[in-house]
Amino acid sequence: EKDGHDWFMRKEIFEQPHAVADSLLGRRTRTGELQLDEMRLSDQELRDIDKIIIIAAGTSFYAGMVAKYAIEHWCRIPVEVELSSEFRYRDPILDYSTLVVAISQSGETADTLQAIRHARLQRSKVLAICNTNGSTIPRESDAVIYTHAGPEIGVASTKGFVTQLVACYLLALYLAQVKGTRFGDEIADVVHQLEAIPGHMSTVLDRAEEVYELARDHVGERTVLFLGRHAGYPIALEGALKLKELAYIHAEGFAGGELKHGPIALIDEGMPVLCVVPPKGRDQLHGKMLSAIQEVRARGARTICLAEEGDRSAAAVADTVIELPKVPVLLQPLLAVVPLQLFACELATAMGHDVDQPRNLAKSVTVE
Ligand code: F6R
């Protein structure tokens, strides 16, 4: 049942290329337009939306953070991302022109369910991104985008997460299509780039052994830090969460630019810092990230950089490089998260922990 793997989690990590491909299936009409079967909101209703609030918990929240970058870039609609457990208590400003997007793998997370009930009482439309057919959250939503990860058994979300990302990209592109934004021409390109992701993910997975070796070197570590910028920032947070929940190691993710505002004081000799390096582009993201890495390295950190293949300037500031195939920055989370999942899984295994059922955690959290 685990296909020869020791853990469901490891099996599910390796299923990700397939899960992504399945989540992209049937989303294009013959004329190349995007279609989302269970959207159930009319084009007019979608055009009327002037604000999006994404609510989710844990790993799904990080998918929501990535979605903000994608939706704001492609659709020019302002997006807020909020933890579902906090949402109701701040008296959020909602009305019929606000679209609330609830992201939940299980579809049963109580915090998220209560949040969408609150949103609907305020007349907002709710769209669920969910992996579990017929679960409560999609049943109580106006529209659904189902992810097609298949059942996720390991408590730590992996293929659930990457398929949530795919659904978020599809939503962003669909909204751009309906609204006819200036990024209209890019839609077909991005869909093609998404369709190439399963192959790229397999390339990353083929190099799993390198990541495993690295992970085994970190048994006994007290603190591990993660750095990212832009869409790589939520991935740094996700990498840290995986390490906390599986290896019970203190881990934190930071935005590269935020380091100098305090966290850099944490760095001492030998502290491992995993860095998600944005692809080289025309903007300054890449260079800014490299200077953050240099800063921590100068203070004794051991830097492990996830960087685009052939990125020599990243290699120059890294003690170890994990190469990622070349993709646009907004899609890089789909690839960058994979080595971080492998790292946490292997490190926890080497420490003798039960990776599928970490202590104190349940697969779906049905209490608030
Ligand atoms: C982390 C993890 C949790 C869930 C969170 C939300 O690996 O699995 O953080 O992501 O409890 O669960 P769903 O997506 O089912 O609402």
Residues whose N, C-alpha, C, O or C-beta is under 5 A from the ligand:
A	BS01	F6R	A57 G58 T59 S60 I103 S104 Q105 S106 G107 T109 V155 A156 S157 K363
